[in-house]
Amino acid sequence: MKSVIIASLACSAAAFAPASNGRAATSLEASAKSKALPWLPNPSNLDGRIGANGFDPLGISEYFPVDYLVESEIKHGRVCMMAWAGYVAVDLGARIYPLPESMQGVTSATAHDPAVAFGSMGNM
């Protein structure tokens, strides 16, 4: 029984091995291509960055400084994490007191309409 299992695992692993046809892979194109999107050219503004695989399909790094783009992505990611934590905290019972009467018993999903009626959404 063990030999059957081992043989089946060996055969299934061999199915995912690359096929060798004896020819070397060559490229006739002189420009460097992106690792992430091989049909697009490699954006030169991303060279030397940690984790740079050439993923810039819209060419945004040609119009804005890459340092600004990196900083913006980190900032927006942190804001999203804080928003998610706040959304979950309301459903777990976290409240800031004194709580207005119109906001008693609301959940994260139902808080929009009472907040608009109270006027607190005008500050956003």
URWOBEL-V843170 format. One line per field, one symbol per residue. ss: DSSP state (H for helix, E for strand, L for the rest). psi: psi as a letter, one per 20 degrees, with the letter a starting at -180 (. if undefined). burial: 1 if it has 9 or more other C-alpha atoms within 8 Angstrom, else 0. Layout:
ss=???
psi=???
burial=???
//
This chain:
ss=LHHHHHHHHHHHHHHLLLLLLLLLLLLLLLLLELLLLLLLELLHHHLLLLLLLLLLLLLHHHLLLHHHHHHHHHHHHHHHHHHHHHHHHHHLLLLLLLLLHHHLLLLLLLHHHHHHHHLHHHHL
psi=ghhgggghgghhhhhjqqpojiqqpqpiphqpqqhgniiqqpphiipiqpjojknmhikhihhqphggggggggghghghhhgghhghhghijpqoqppqhijpjqrhhjigghhghhjiiii.
burial=0000000000000000000000000000000011101000111001000001011000001000010010000000000000000011111000000000001000010010011100000000
//
